[in-house]
């Protein structure tokens, strides 16, 4: 085709889409399609016509993605039906070949992301739009599965380095940033023997050192080619992490629970081992009722990626399982081509493997994508430590454990204070960084690491913050007491901050006198005065009344209105006042507990 304007406009549309300039992308797509429409079908040879069809399909795909981002669902629906109608009904094989070609060029990811975000985000205008978009998205997923079965970067390196490409010596050690970091083993050169043997990180001859340097250069070239060809598998994981981290409602993006999906796992998600060289296998059984398609399984984080891999996947029902093809050291598995079994449920079994030859704390998040949000996730952790370190950590845990049991949703029915003044950002942080329920998850090997590295600093910082919170809670829990609460409708303070406060909107105040002076000179007093802003109240009458088995006691959240050295004033919510029939100028005996604060 002599006229290259349609091709140029199509390429410009692709670049504009990547740069999130959606209106410009739509303009370039329209220009390309208009230019192509000027030629009659018989004007070109068969080869040229195939090229025109490819440009036309590309332009329509880019315009669909841009229209979705601009929320122009009507135009996206029209283009989607055009692509599916002409592409599949007339020449389905040609259409799939074009999709495969576009995918190999690295140009299909932006379209796939736009479709996924639209289908998993806000609801569209009508069922037909959703149906067509879902059909197109499934085609893209099938294309990725058929064309892009690319193993992870680590797997590519291992396979290529392990094959007989003229390499005669051991694989070089990893973790270096320059080929100049490879060294000769002085002990082997001087004595002809090395106690580390094949595990030695230094070369045992000048020839081996030279080969290591060549292999390092070869690895850099391969990684550069993979980056240029956009063959790395990080795009899906990176976009999912970015969306989760930037969302004010992260539980709507990633969640450990999904309606209609029962998750069973063996063994426990958190495992402790005492040997440096160890292996572990988790098996997840996902029972979906009604049946649904599993599109992806992926390992989310890069920090400990070399130690984890997707080992095996099977799909079927409760009686029959069909083994799926999974590459070695797989980090992301793309499905979507499994045939439905015709039953009212589906069962998937996924095996996640772990291996290490060093001590440390290793974490990974496994995501199971069924094509909707939230995406199901499960967190796994291996804590590999010596017996001596485990004993030391056990002693530290015992010193930190508090006798006061924390009141939370697992032990009590909590009535939150309304109106809730917690900001959306604070809520998202509380959901994203939940306190470990088990003390075994607090003192991990990452806390004992003597040096900070790129792979351990984040987990170590979180663990230390959790430990700090537990230690502070232990001090604050000294004020978990039974008090006589005086219910009032107003109160007056004297001194510099003096003034009167009156309860409104059905709320009341509760006042009680401290048995000892609250002073910032003590650790517990300083924490209460500066960190604690609310408490949980448990009426004594409810505490002593009989509860049926499985029924949790109800506690009420109250906001601390004012703090003095002798008194604390609480604001009691309208719901609490109505349920307990509270009124001004009465007294109520309660057991109260400080709400656990968070260190962000």
C-alpha positions in Angstrom: 0.0 0.0 0.0 1.7 3.2 -1.2 -0.3 5.6 1.0 1.1 5.2 4.5 -1.2 7.8 6.1 -3.6 5.3 7.6 -0.7 3.3 9.1 0.9 6.5 10.5 -2.4 7.6 12.0 -2.9 4.2 13.6 0.6 4.3 15.2 -0.1 7.8 16.5 -3.4 6.6 18.0 -1.5 3.8 19.8 1.0 6.2 21.2 -1.7 8.7 22.3 -3.5 5.8 24.1 -0.4 4.9 26.0 0.1 8.5 27.0 -3.6 8.6 28.2 -4.4 11.3 25.6 -7.7 9.6 24.7 -9.4 12.4 22.7 -6.3 12.7 20.5 -6.3 8.9 20.1 -9.9 8.9 19.0 -9.0 11.6 16.4 -6.1 9.6 14.9 -8.2 6.4 14.8 -11.0 8.2 13.0 -8.5 9.6 10.5 -7.1 6.2 9.8 -10.5 4.6 9.3 -11.6 7.5 7.1 -8.5 7.1 4.9 -9.1 3.4 4.5 -12.8 3.9 3.6 -11.8 5.8 0.5 -10.5 2.7 -1.2 -12.9 0.1 -2.8 -12.3 -3.5 -1.7 -11.1 -4.5 -5.1 -8.5 -1.8 -5.3 -5.7 -3.7 -3.7 -4.1 -7.1 -4.0 -4.8 -9.8 -1.5 -1.6 -9.0 0.5 -2.4 -5.3 0.6 -6.0 -6.1 1.6 -4.7 -8.1 4.6 -2.6 -5.2 5.7 -5.5 -2.8 5.4 -7.7 -5.2 7.5 -5.0 -5.3 10.1 -4.8 -1.4 10.3 -8.6 -1.2 10.4 -8.9 -3.7 13.3 -6.1 -2.0 15.2 -7.7 1.4 14.8 -11.1 0.1 16.0 -9.5 -1.5 19.0 -7.7 1.7 20.0 -10.9 3.7 19.5 -12.8 1.3 21.7 -10.2 1.6 24.5 -10.2 5.4 24.2 -14.0 5.7 24.1 -14.2 3.6 27.2 -11.8 5.9 29.0 -13.8 8.9 27.9 -17.0 7.1 29.1 -18.4 7.2 25.6 -20.0 3.8 25.9 -22.3 4.2 22.9 -19.4 4.7 20.5 -17.4 1.9 22.2 -20.5 -0.4 21.7 -20.8 0.4 18.1 -17.1 -0.2 17.3 -17.1 -3.4 19.4 -20.0 -4.8 17.4 -18.2 -3.7 14.2 -15.0 -5.6 15.2 -16.8 -8.7 16.4 -19.2 -8.8 13.4 -16.7 -8.3 10.6 -13.8 -10.0 12.4 -15.4 -13.2 13.6 -18.4 -13.8 11.4 -16.5 -13.4 8.2 -12.9 -14.4 8.8 -12.5 -15.6 12.4 -9.0 -17.1 11.9 -7.7 -13.9 10.2 -9.1 -11.8 13.0 -7.4 -13.9 15.6 -4.2 -13.8 13.6 -4.4 -10.0 13.6 -4.9 -9.9 17.3 -1.9 -12.2 17.8 0.2 -9.9 15.6 -0.9 -6.8 17.6 -0.1 -8.6 20.8 3.4 -9.6 19.7 4.0 -5.9 18.9 3.1 -5.1 22.5 0.2 -2.9 21.5 -2.7 -5.0 22.9 -2.1 -4.4 26.6 -3.6 -0.9 26.7 -6.8 -2.2 25.0 -7.0 -5.2 27.4 -6.5 -2.9 30.5 -9.2 -0.5 29.3 -11.7 -3.4 28.8 -10.8 -4.9 32.2 -11.2 -1.6 34.1 -14.5 -0.9 32.5 -15.9 -4.4 33.1 -14.7 -4.5 36.7 -15.3 -0.9 37.5 -18.5 1.2 37.4 -21.5 -0.4 35.8 -22.2 0.3 32.1 -25.4 1.5 30.5 -27.0 -1.7 29.3 -26.5 -5.4 29.1 -25.7 -5.5 25.4 -22.7 -3.3 25.9 -21.4 -5.5 28.7 -22.0 -8.6 26.7 -20.1 -7.4 23.6 -17.2 -6.0 25.7 -17.0 -9.2 27.7 -16.9 -11.2 24.5 -14.1 -9.0 23.1 -12.1 -9.2 26.4 -12.3 -13.0 26.4 -10.9 -13.0 22.9 -8.0 -10.9 24.0 -7.4 -13.3 27.0 -7.4 -16.2 24.6 -4.9 -14.4 22.4 -2.6 -13.9 25.3 -2.9 -17.5 26.4 -2.3 -18.8 22.8 0.5 -16.4 21.8 2.1 -15.1 24.9 2.9 -18.2 26.9 6.2 -16.6 28.1 7.9 -17.8 31.2 9.2 -15.4 33.8 12.4 -13.5 33.4 14.1 -15.8 35.9 12.9 -18.9 34.0 14.2 -17.5 30.7 17.6 -16.8 32.2 17.8 -20.3 33.8 16.7 -22.1 30.7 19.0 -20.2 28.4 22.0 -20.4 30.7 21.4 -24.0 31.4 21.3 -25.1 27.8 24.4 -26.1 25.9 25.3 -22.8 24.3 29.0 -23.4 24.7 29.0 -22.7 28.4 31.4 -25.0 30.1 31.4 -23.9 33.8 29.0 -23.3 36.6 26.2 -20.7 36.3 27.5 -17.4 37.8 26.1 -16.2 41.2 23.1 -13.8 41.1 22.7 -10.4 42.8 25.6 -8.6 41.1 25.2 -5.2 39.5 28.3 -5.4 37.3 30.4 -8.1 35.7 33.4 -6.6 37.6 32.0 -7.9 40.9 32.9 -11.5 39.9 36.1 -12.5 41.6 38.6 -15.4 41.7 38.5 -17.8 44.7 41.9 -17.3 46.4 41.6 -20.5 48.5 41.0 -22.6 45.4 43.9 -21.0 43.5 46.3 -21.5 46.4 45.2 -24.9 47.7 43.4 -26.4 44.8 40.3 -27.1 47.0 37.4 -25.0 48.2 35.1 -26.1 51.1 32.1 -24.5 49.4 32.5 -26.5 46.3 29.9 -25.8 43.6 28.2 -23.3 46.0 31.2 -21.0 46.0 30.4 -17.5 44.7 33.9 -17.0 43.3 35.3 -18.4 40.1 37.7 -21.4 40.4 39.7 -20.4 37.4 40.4 -17.5 35.1 38.5 -19.3 32.3 35.4 -19.6 34.5 35.7 -16.0 35.5 35.8 -14.9 31.8 32.8 -17.1 31.0 30.8 -15.6 33.9 31.5 -12.1 32.6 30.3 -13.1 29.1 27.2 -14.7 30.5 26.4 -11.5 32.4 26.7 -9.5 29.2 24.5 -12.0 27.4 21.9 -11.8 30.2 21.8 -8.0 29.9 21.2 -8.2 26.2 18.3 -10.7 26.7 16.7 -8.5 29.3 17.0 -5.4 27.1 15.4 -7.3 24.2 12.5 -8.5 26.5 11.9 -4.9 27.6 11.9 -3.5 24.1 9.5 -6.3 22.9 7.3 -5.7 26.0 7.5 -9.4 26.8 7.8 -9.0 30.5 4.8 -10.2 32.5 4.9 -7.4 35.0 2.2 -5.2 33.3 -0.8 -7.0 34.8 0.7 -7.3 38.3 2.0 -3.7 38.3 -1.3 -2.3 37.2 -3.2 -4.3 39.8 -0.9 -3.2 42.6 -1.0 0.5 41.5 -4.8 0.4 41.4 -5.0 -1.2 44.8 -2.5 1.2 46.4 -4.2 4.3 44.9 -7.8 3.2 45.7 -9.6 4.7 48.7 -11.5 1.4 48.9 -8.8 -1.2 48.5 -11.1 -4.0 49.6 -13.0 -3.4 46.3 -9.9 -4.1 44.3 -8.3 -7.0 46.2 -10.0 -9.1 48.8 -9.3 -12.3 50.7 -13.0 -13.2 50.4 -15.2 -13.4 47.3 -18.9 -14.1 47.3 -19.7 -17.4 45.7 -16.1 -18.7 46.1 -15.0 -21.0 48.9 -11.3 -21.1 49.5 -9.6 -24.1 51.2 -5.8 -24.3 51.6 -3.3 -26.8 53.0 -1.1 -26.2 55.0 -1.6 -23.0 56.9 -0.8 -19.8 55.1 1.9 -18.9 57.6 4.6 -21.6 58.0 7.8 -21.6 60.2 10.8 -23.8 59.3 14.1 -24.3 61.1 16.3 -25.4 58.2 18.2 -23.1 55.8 17.4 -25.3 52.8 13.7 -25.9 52.7 10.8 -26.5 50.4 7.1 -25.9 50.8 4.0 -26.5 48.8 0.6 -24.8 49.3 -2.5 -26.3 47.6 -5.5 -24.0 47.1 -8.9 -25.4 46.3 -11.4 -22.8 44.9 -15.0 -24.0 44.8 -17.2 -21.6 42.8 -21.0 -21.8 42.9 -22.3 -20.8 40.5 -19.6 -21.9 38.1 -17.3 -19.2 36.9 -14.2 -18.9 34.7 -10.7 -18.5 36.2 -8.8 -16.1 33.9 -5.5 -15.6 35.7 -3.4 -16.8 38.6 -0.4 -14.6 39.4 2.2 -13.9 42.1 1.9 -10.3 42.9 5.1 -9.0 44.4 8.7 -8.9 43.1 10.6 -8.9 46.4 10.7 -12.7 46.9 9.6 -13.8 43.4 12.6 -16.1 42.8 11.5 -18.3 45.7 7.9 -18.8 44.7 6.3 -20.2 41.6 3.0 -21.6 40.3 3.6 -25.3 40.2 0.3 -26.8 38.9 -3.3 -25.9 38.1 -6.3 -28.1 37.4 -9.9 -27.3 36.7 -13.2 -29.2 36.7 -15.8 -30.1 39.3 -15.9 -32.0 42.5 -15.4 -35.4 40.8 -13.2 -34.7 37.7 -10.1 -32.5 37.3 -8.3 -31.6 34.1 -4.7 -30.7 34.3 -3.8 -27.3 32.8 -0.5 -26.5 31.1 1.8 -24.5 33.4 5.3 -23.5 32.4 8.2 -24.2 34.8 8.8 -21.5 37.4 5.6 -19.8 36.3 4.8 -16.4 37.8 1.6 -15.7 35.9 -0.7 -18.2 34.4 -3.3 -17.0 31.8 -6.4 -19.2 31.4 -9.8 -18.5 29.9 -9.8 -21.3 27.4 -11.2 -24.0 29.7 -14.4 -25.6 28.6 -17.4 -25.2 31.0 -18.4 -28.5 32.6 -22.1 -27.8 32.4 -22.6 -28.2 36.2 -23.7 -25.6 38.7 -20.3 -25.3 40.2 -16.6 -25.4 39.2 -13.5 -26.4 41.2 -10.0 -25.1 40.6 -6.9 -26.5 42.4 -3.7 -24.5 42.4 -0.3 -25.5 43.8 2.2 -22.8 44.8 5.8 -23.9 45.4 8.4 -22.3 47.6 12.1 -23.1 48.0 15.1 -21.4 49.7 18.6 -22.0 50.7 18.9 -19.0 53.1 17.3 -17.9 56.3 14.8 -15.1 56.1 11.1 -14.1 56.0 9.5 -14.6 52.6 6.1 -13.3 51.7 4.0 -13.5 48.6 0.4 -12.7 47.5 -1.3 -15.0 45.2 -4.2 -13.5 43.1 -7.0 -15.5 41.4 -8.7 -13.3 38.8 -12.2 -14.4 37.8 -12.6 -11.3 35.5 -14.5 -9.2 38.1 -13.5 -7.0 41.1 -12.6 -7.5 43.8 -9.8 -9.9 42.7 -9.4 -12.8 45.1 -6.1 -12.9 46.9 -4.4 -15.1 49.5 -1.2 -14.2 51.4 1.4 -16.8 52.2 4.5 -16.5 54.4 7.5 -18.6 55.2 9.7 -17.8 58.2 13.0 -19.6 57.9 15.1 -19.2 61.0 17.6 -21.2 63.1 16.5 -22.9 66.3 18.4 -20.3 68.4 16.6 -17.4 66.7 13.3 -19.0 67.2 13.9 -19.4 70.9 15.0 -15.8 71.2 11.8 -14.6 69.4 9.6 -16.8 71.5 11.0 -15.1 74.6 10.4 -11.7 73.1 6.8 -12.6 72.3 6.2 -13.7 75.8 7.4 -10.4 77.1 5.1 -8.5 74.7 1.9 -10.5 75.2 -0.7 -8.6 77.3 -3.1 -10.2 79.7 -6.0 -8.0 78.4 -7.7 -9.5 75.4 -8.3 -7.0 72.6 -11.9 -6.3 71.8 -12.3 -6.5 68.0 -14.9 -7.9 65.6 -13.7 -11.5 66.2 -14.6 -11.4 69.9 -17.3 -8.6 70.2 -20.2 -7.1 68.2 -19.0 -3.6 67.8 -21.5 -0.7 67.4 -19.5 2.1 65.8 -19.9 5.7 66.7 -22.0 7.7 64.2 -21.4 10.0 62.5 -18.0 8.4 61.8 -15.3 11.1 61.5 -12.6 8.7 60.2 -11.4 10.0 56.8 -11.5 7.8 53.7 -7.7 7.7 53.6 -7.5 6.4 57.2 -10.2 3.8 56.5 -8.2 2.5 53.4 -5.0 2.3 55.5 -6.8 0.4 58.2 -8.1 -2.1 55.7 -4.8 -2.3 53.8 -2.5 -2.8 56.9 -4.4 -5.0 59.3 -2.9 -6.0 62.6 -1.6 -9.6 62.5 -4.0 -11.8 64.5 -1.3 -14.2 65.6 1.8 -13.3 67.7 3.7 -15.8 65.5 3.4 -13.3 62.6 5.0 -10.4 64.6 8.5 -11.6 65.4 9.8 -12.9 62.1 13.3 -13.4 60.7 13.0 -10.0 58.9 13.1 -8.3 62.3 16.4 -9.9 63.2 18.1 -9.2 60.0 21.2 -7.1 60.7 21.2 -5.2 57.5 18.6 -3.5 55.4 18.3 -4.4 51.8 15.9 -3.6 49.0 14.1 -6.9 49.5 13.6 -6.7 53.3 13.3 -3.1 54.3 9.5 -2.8 53.7 8.5 -6.0 55.5 10.9 -5.2 58.3 9.4 -1.7 58.7 5.9 -3.1 58.9 6.8 -5.7 61.4 8.5 -3.2 63.6 5.5 -0.9 63.5 3.2 -3.8 64.4 5.5 -4.6 67.4 5.5 -1.0 68.5 1.7 -0.9 68.3 1.4 -4.1 70.4 3.8 -2.7 73.0 1.9 0.5 73.2 -1.4 -1.3 73.5 0.1 -3.3 76.4 0.7 0.0 78.3 -2.7 1.5 77.4 -4.5 -1.7 78.5 -3.5 -0.8 82.0 -6.4 1.6 81.9 -8.9 -1.1 80.9 -11.2 -0.7 84.0 -14.7 -0.9 85.4 -16.1 2.5 86.1 -19.3 4.2 87.2 -20.2 6.4 84.2 -22.2 9.6 85.0 -24.5 10.4 82.1 -25.0 14.2 81.5 -26.4 16.4 78.7 -23.8 19.1 79.2 -20.6 19.9 81.2 -18.3 22.8 81.8 -14.5 23.0 82.0 -12.5 25.5 83.9 -9.1 27.0 83.3 -7.5 28.1 80.1 -9.6 25.7 77.9 -12.7 26.4 79.9 -16.2 26.5 78.3 -19.5 24.7 78.2 -20.4 21.8 75.9 -23.9 20.6 75.1 -25.0 17.3 73.6 -27.0 17.4 70.4 -28.9 15.1 68.0 -29.8 12.5 70.6 -26.2 12.1 71.9 -25.2 12.4 75.6 -21.9 12.8 77.5 -20.4 10.3 79.9 -18.1 11.4 82.7 -16.1 9.4 85.1 -13.3 10.1 87.6 -9.9 8.4 87.3 -8.7 6.4 90.2 -5.2 7.8 89.7 -4.0 11.0 88.2 -3.4 10.8 84.4 0.0 12.2 83.8 2.2 12.5 80.8 5.2 11.6 83.0 4.3 7.9 82.6 4.3 6.0 79.4 0.8 4.8 79.7 -0.5 8.2 80.7 1.3 9.9 77.8 -0.2 7.4 75.3 -3.7 7.9 76.6 -3.3 11.7 76.6 -1.9 11.9 73.1 -2.8 8.8 71.1 -6.2 7.5 72.3 -9.3 9.2 70.8 -12.0 6.7 71.5 -13.0 3.8 73.7 -15.3 0.7 73.7 -17.9 0.5 76.4 -19.5 -2.7 77.7 -22.4 -2.3 80.1 -21.9 -4.5 83.2 -25.5 -5.7 83.0 -24.9 -7.2 79.6 -21.6 -8.6 80.6 -23.2 -10.6 83.4 -26.3 -11.6 81.5 -26.5 -15.1 79.9 -25.6 -15.3 76.3 -26.5 -18.1 73.9 -23.6 -20.1 72.5 -22.0 -18.4 69.6 -23.5 -14.9 70.5 -20.9 -12.2 71.0 -21.2 -9.4 73.5 -22.1 -6.0 72.1 -19.8 -3.1 72.8 -20.3 0.6 71.9 -17.8 3.0 70.5 -17.6 6.3 72.3 -15.5 9.3 71.4 -13.3 11.0 74.0 -14.5 14.5 74.1 -12.2 16.0 76.7 -9.3 14.7 78.9 -8.1 16.2 82.2 -5.8 14.7 84.8 -8.7 13.6 86.9 -11.7 13.2 84.6 -12.4 11.9 81.1 -15.5 13.0 79.2 -17.0 10.7 76.5 -19.4 11.5 73.7 -22.0 8.6 73.5 -23.7 8.0 70.2 -27.4 8.2 69.7 -27.7 4.5 68.9 -26.1 3.6 72.2 -28.4 6.0 74.1 -31.5 4.5 72.5 -30.5 0.8 72.8 -29.5 1.2 76.5 -32.3 3.7 77.3 -29.8 6.2 78.6 -30.9 9.6 79.9 -29.3 12.6 81.5 -28.5 12.7 85.2 -28.3 8.9 85.6 -25.4 6.5 86.2 -24.3 3.3 84.4 -21.5 0.9 85.4 -19.4 -0.1 82.4 -16.3 -2.0 81.5 -14.2 0.0 79.1 -11.3 -0.6 76.8 -9.2 1.8 74.8 -9.5 1.5 71.1 -6.2 0.3 69.6 -4.6 3.1 67.7 -2.5 2.7 64.5 1.0 3.9 63.7 0.9 5.1 60.1 
